[in-house]
Amino acid sequence: MAQDLDLAFSALADPTRRSILAALSGGERTVGDLVSLHPLSQPAITKHLNVLERARLIQRGRVGQTRPCSLDPEGLKVVADWVARYRAHWDQAFDRMEDYLNTLSFSETPDD
C-alpha cells in the first residue's frame, strides 16, 4: 500500500494530471477529448495518462480506435483512506481547541 500511495501522490503533484482527473470526474473521456482540453500535444497528454494509469488513478480501455479513460475508484480509495485518517486527527484536535477556548472567560472591553 505504501508504494501505491507514493505513486498516487507523485502523480497528483502535477497540475496537468490533476486537471485530467478533474475532467474525468465528469465521466469517461477519450484521449482526444483530454488533448482538446489542454494546451499540450497528444504525446505529452499520453505521458501524463501513463503516469496516472501506473498510479492506478485512471483506467484506459480500447473501443475500436479510441482509448476511453475513466477514474479508477480503487486507486483513488487508497488516497481517500490515507487522507481520512489525518482528517479525523485534525477534526479531533480542532474540537479540543474549541472546547478549551469555550472554557476561557473573555471580558469584552470597548476599544475607545
FIKOLZA-1660 file (N, C-alpha, C; in steps of 0.1 Angstrom, whole numbers, plus 5000, padded with zeros to 4 digits):
% residues 112
   i   px   py   pz ch aa at
   1 5008 4988 5000  A  M  N
   1 5000 5000 5000  A  M CA
   1 5009 5013 5000  A  M  C
   2 5020 5012 5007  A  A  N
   2 5029 5024 5007  A  A CA
   2 5033 5028 4993  A  A  C
   3 5037 5018 4985  A  Q  N
   3 5041 5021 4972  A  Q CA
   3 5030 5027 4963  A  Q  C
   4 5018 5022 4965  A  D  N
   4 5006 5027 4958  A  D CA
   4 5004 5042 4962  A  D  C
   5 5005 5045 4975  A  L  N
   5 5003 5058 4980  A  L CA
   5 5014 5068 4974  A  L  C
   6 5026 5063 4974  A  D  N
   6 5037 5071 4968  A  D CA
   6 5035 5074 4954  A  D  C
   7 5031 5064 4946  A  L  N
   7 5028 5066 4932  A  L CA
   7 5016 5076 4930  A  L  C
   8 5006 5075 4938  A  A  N
   8 4994 5083 4937  A  A CA
   8 4998 5098 4940  A  A  C
   9 5005 5100 4951  A  F  N
   9 5008 5114 4954  A  F CA
   9 5018 5120 4945  A  F  C
  10 5027 5112 4939  A  S  N
  10 5036 5117 4929  A  S CA
  10 5029 5121 4917  A  S  C
  11 5019 5113 4913  A  A  N
  11 5011 5116 4901  A  A CA
  11 5002 5129 4904  A  A  C
  12 4997 5130 4916  A  L  N
  12 4989 5142 4919  A  L CA
  12 4996 5155 4921  A  L  C
  13 5009 5154 4922  A  A  N
  13 5018 5166 4923  A  A CA
  13 5018 5175 4911  A  A  C
  14 5014 5169 4900  A  D  N
  14 5014 5177 4887  A  D CA
  14 5001 5183 4884  A  D  C
  15 5000 5196 4881  A  P  N
  15 4988 5203 4879  A  P CA
  15 4980 5198 4866  A  P  C
  16 4988 5194 4856  A  T  N
  16 4981 5189 4844  A  T CA
  16 4974 5175 4847  A  T  C
  17 4981 5167 4855  A  R  N
  17 4974 5154 4859  A  R CA
  17 4962 5157 4868  A  R  C
  18 4963 5166 4877  A  R  N
  18 4951 5170 4885  A  R CA
  18 4940 5175 4876  A  R  C
  19 4943 5182 4866  A  S  N
  19 4933 5187 4856  A  S CA
  19 4927 5176 4848  A  S  C
  20 4935 5166 4845  A  I  N
  20 4929 5155 4838  A  I CA
  20 4920 5147 4847  A  I  C
  21 4923 5145 4859  A  L  N
  21 4914 5138 4869  A  L CA
  21 4901 5146 4871  A  L  C
  22 4902 5159 4871  A  A  N
  22 4890 5168 4872  A  A CA
  22 4881 5166 4860  A  A  C
  23 4887 5165 4848  A  A  N
  23 4879 5163 4836  A  A CA
  23 4873 5149 4837  A  A  C
  24 4880 5139 4842  A  L  N
  24 4874 5126 4842  A  L CA
  24 4864 5124 4853  A  L  C
  25 4864 5133 4863  A  S  N
  25 4854 5132 4873  A  S CA
  25 4839 5134 4868  A  S  C
  26 4839 5140 4856  A  G  N
  26 4826 5142 4849  A  G CA
  26 4821 5130 4841  A  G  C
  27 4830 5120 4840  A  G  N
  27 4827 5108 4833  A  G CA
  27 4838 5105 4823  A  G  C
  28 4836 5094 4816  A  E  N
  28 4847 5088 4807  A  E CA
  28 4849 5098 4796  A  E  C
  29 4862 5099 4792  A  R  N
  29 4866 5108 4781  A  R CA
  29 4877 5100 4773  A  R  C
  30 4877 5104 4760  A  T  N
  30 4888 5098 4751  A  T CA
  30 4900 5106 4753  A  T  C
  31 4911 5100 4748  A  V  N
  31 4924 5107 4749  A  V CA
  31 4923 5120 4740  A  V  C
  32 4916 5119 4729  A  G  N
  32 4914 5131 4721  A  G CA
  32 4906 5142 4728  A  G  C
  33 4896 5139 4736  A  D  N
  33 4889 5148 4744  A  D CA
  33 4899 5155 4754  A  D  C
  34 4907 5147 4760  A  L  N
  34 4916 5153 4770  A  L CA
  34 4927 5162 4764  A  L  C
  35 4931 5158 4752  A  V  N
  35 4941 5167 4744  A  V CA
  35 4934 5180 4741  A  V  C
  36 4922 5180 4737  A  S  N
  36 4915 5192 4734  A  S CA
  36 4913 5202 4746  A  S  C
  37 4914 5197 4758  A  L  N
  37 4912 5205 4770  A  L CA
  37 4925 5211 4775  A  L  C
  38 4936 5207 4769  A  H  N
  38 4949 5212 4774  A  H CA
  38 4958 5217 4763  A  H  C
  39 4966 5227 4766  A  P  N
  39 4975 5232 4756  A  P CA
  39 4988 5224 4754  A  P  C
  40 4986 5211 4754  A  L  N
  40 4997 5202 4752  A  L CA
  40 4995 5192 4740  A  L  C
  41 5005 5187 4735  A  S  N
  41 5004 5177 4724  A  S CA
  41 4998 5164 4729  A  S  C
  42 4994 5156 4719  A  Q  N
  42 4989 5143 4722  A  Q CA
  42 4999 5134 4729  A  Q  C
  43 5012 5134 4724  A  P  N
  43 5022 5126 4731  A  P CA
  43 5024 5131 4746  A  P  C
  44 5023 5144 4748  A  A  N
  44 5025 5149 4762  A  A CA
  44 5014 5144 4771  A  A  C
  45 5001 5145 4766  A  I  N
  45 4990 5140 4774  A  I CA
  45 4991 5125 4776  A  I  C
  46 4995 5118 4766  A  T  N
  46 4997 5103 4768  A  T CA
  46 5007 5100 4779  A  T  C
  47 5017 5108 4780  A  K  N
  47 5027 5106 4791  A  K CA
  47 5021 5108 4804  A  K  C
  48 5013 5118 4805  A  H  N
  48 5006 5121 4818  A  H CA
  48 4996 5110 4821  A  H  C
  49 4989 5105 4811  A  L  N
  49 4980 5094 4813  A  L CA
  49 4987 5081 4817  A  L  C
  50 4999 5079 4812  A  N  N
  50 5007 5067 4816  A  N CA
  50 5010 5068 4831  A  N  C
  51 5014 5080 4836  A  V  N
  51 5017 5082 4850  A  V CA
  51 5005 5079 4858  A  V  C
  52 4993 5085 4854  A  L  N
  52 4981 5083 4862  A  L CA
  52 4976 5068 4862  A  L  C
  53 4979 5061 4851  A  E  N
  53 4975 5047 4850  A  E CA
  53 4984 5039 4859  A  E  C
  54 4997 5041 4859  A  R  N
  54 5006 5034 4867  A  R CA
  54 5003 5036 4882  A  R  C
  55 4998 5048 4885  A  A  N
  55 4994 5051 4899  A  A CA
  55 4980 5046 4902  A  A  C
  56 4974 5039 4893  A  R  N
  56 4961 5033 4895  A  R CA
  56 4950 5044 4898  A  R  C
  57 4952 5056 4892  A  L  N
  57 4942 5066 4894  A  L CA
  57 4932 5067 4883  A  L  C
  58 4936 5061 4871  A  I  N
  58 4927 5060 4860  A  I CA
  58 4928 5046 4854  A  I  C
  59 4918 5044 4845  A  Q  N
  59 4918 5031 4837  A  Q CA
  59 4916 5035 4823  A  Q  C
  60 4923 5028 4814  A  R  N
  60 4921 5031 4800  A  R CA
  60 4917 5018 4793  A  R  C
  61 4908 5020 4784  A  G  N
  61 4903 5008 4776  A  G CA
  61 4906 5010 4761  A  G  C
  62 4900 5002 4754  A  R  N
  62 4901 5003 4739  A  R CA
  62 4888 5000 4733  A  R  C
  63 4882 5009 4726  A  V  N
  63 4870 5007 4718  A  V CA
  63 4873 5011 4704  A  V  C
  64 4875 5001 4695  A  G  N
  64 4879 5004 4682  A  G CA
  64 4892 5012 4681  A  G  C
  65 4892 5024 4676  A  Q  N
  65 4904 5032 4675  A  Q CA
  65 4905 5042 4687  A  Q  C
  66 4895 5042 4696  A  T  N
  66 4896 5052 4706  A  T CA
  66 4901 5045 4719  A  T  C
  67 4906 5054 4728  A  R  N
  67 4911 5049 4741  A  R CA
  67 4904 5057 4752  A  R  C
  68 4892 5052 4756  A  P  N
  68 4885 5059 4766  A  P CA
  68 4892 5058 4780  A  P  C
  69 4892 5068 4787  A  C  N
  69 4898 5069 4801  A  C CA
  69 4887 5072 4811  A  C  C
  70 4889 5066 4823  A  S  N
  70 4880 5069 4834  A  S CA
  70 4887 5068 4847  A  S  C
  71 4881 5073 4857  A  L  N
  71 4887 5073 4870  A  L CA
  71 4888 5058 4875  A  L  C
  72 4898 5055 4883  A  D  N
  72 4899 5042 4889  A  D CA
  72 4895 5043 4904  A  D  C
  73 4883 5038 4908  A  P  N
  73 4879 5040 4921  A  P CA
  73 4888 5034 4932  A  P  C
  74 4894 5023 4928  A  E  N
  74 4903 5016 4938  A  E CA
  74 4916 5024 4941  A  E  C
  75 4922 5030 4931  A  G  N
  75 4934 5038 4933  A  G CA
  75 4931 5050 4941  A  G  C
  76 4919 5056 4938  A  L  N
  76 4915 5068 4945  A  L CA
  76 4911 5065 4959  A  L  C
  77 4907 5053 4962  A  K  N
  77 4903 5049 4975  A  K CA
  77 4915 5049 4984  A  K  C
  78 4927 5045 4979  A  V  N
  78 4939 5045 4987  A  V CA
  78 4942 5059 4992  A  V  C
  79 4941 5068 4983  A  V  N
  79 4944 5082 4987  A  V CA
  79 4933 5087 4997  A  V  C
  80 4921 5085 4994  A  A  N
  80 4910 5089 5003  A  A CA
  80 4911 5083 5017  A  A  C
  81 4915 5071 5018  A  D  N
  81 4916 5064 5031  A  D CA
  81 4928 5070 5039  A  D  C
  82 4939 5073 5032  A  W  N
  82 4950 5080 5039  A  W CA
  82 4946 5093 5044  A  W  C
  83 4940 5101 5035  A  V  N
  83 4936 5115 5039  A  V CA
  83 4926 5114 5051  A  V  C
  84 4917 5105 5050  A  A  N
  84 4906 5103 5061  A  A CA
  84 4912 5101 5074  A  A  C
  85 4923 5093 5075  A  R  N
  85 4929 5091 5088  A  R CA
  85 4934 5104 5094  A  R  C
  86 4940 5113 5086  A  Y  N
  86 4946 5125 5091  A  Y CA
  86 4935 5135 5093  A  Y  C
  87 4924 5135 5085  A  R  N
  87 4913 5144 5087  A  R CA
  87 4907 5141 5101  A  R  C
  88 4905 5129 5105  A  A  N
  88 4899 5125 5118  A  A CA
  88 4908 5131 5129  A  A  C
  89 4921 5130 5127  A  H  N
  89 4930 5136 5137  A  H CA
  89 4929 5151 5139  A  H  C
  90 4928 5158 5127  A  W  N
  90 4927 5172 5128  A  W CA
  90 4913 5177 5133  A  W  C
  91 4902 5169 5129  A  D  N
  91 4889 5172 5135  A  D CA
  91 4889 5171 5150  A  D  C
  92 4895 5161 5155  A  Q  N
  92 4896 5159 5170  A  Q CA
  92 4904 5171 5176  A  Q  C
  93 4915 5174 5170  A  A  N
  93 4924 5185 5175  A  A CA
  93 4916 5198 5175  A  A  C
  94 4909 5201 5165  A  F  N
  94 4901 5214 5164  A  F CA
  94 4889 5213 5175  A  F  C
  95 4883 5202 5176  A  D  N
  95 4873 5200 5186  A  D CA
  95 4878 5203 5200  A  D  C
  96 4890 5198 5203  A  R  N
  96 4896 5200 5216  A  R CA
  96 4900 5215 5218  A  R  C
  97 4905 5221 5208  A  M  N
  97 4908 5235 5208  A  M CA
  97 4895 5244 5211  A  M  C
  98 4885 5240 5204  A  E  N
  98 4872 5247 5206  A  E CA
  98 4867 5246 5220  A  E  C
  99 4868 5234 5226  A  D  N
  99 4864 5231 5239  A  D CA
  99 4872 5240 5249  A  D  C
 100 4885 5240 5247  A  Y  N
 100 4894 5248 5255  A  Y CA
 100 4890 5263 5254  A  Y  C
 101 4888 5268 5242  A  L  N
 101 4885 5282 5241  A  L CA
 101 4872 5286 5247  A  L  C
 102 4863 5276 5247  A  N  N
 102 4850 5278 5253  A  N CA
 102 4851 5279 5269  A  N  C
 103 4861 5273 5274  A  T  N
 103 4863 5274 5289  A  T CA
 103 4869 5287 5293  A  T  C
 104 4876 5294 5284  A  L  N
 104 4882 5306 5288  A  L CA
 104 4871 5317 5289  A  L  C
 105 4873 5326 5299  A  S  N
 105 4864 5337 5300  A  S CA
 105 4870 5349 5294  A  S  C
 106 4863 5355 5285  A  F  N
 106 4868 5367 5278  A  F CA
 106 4860 5379 5283  A  F  C
 107 4867 5389 5287  A  S  N
 107 4859 5401 5291  A  S CA
 107 4860 5411 5279  A  S  C
 108 4849 5415 5275  A  E  N
 108 4848 5424 5264  A  E CA
 108 4850 5438 5269  A  E  C
 109 4860 5445 5264  A  T  N
 109 4862 5459 5267  A  T CA
 109 4861 5467 5254  A  T  C
 110 4855 5478 5255  A  P  N
 110 4854 5487 5243  A  P CA
 110 4867 5492 5239  A  P  C
 111 4870 5494 5227  A  D  N
 111 4882 5499 5222  A  D CA
 111 4880 5514 5220  A  D  C
 112 4880 5522 5230  A  D  N
 112 4878 5536 5229  A  D CA
 112 4891 5544 5230  A  D  C
% end
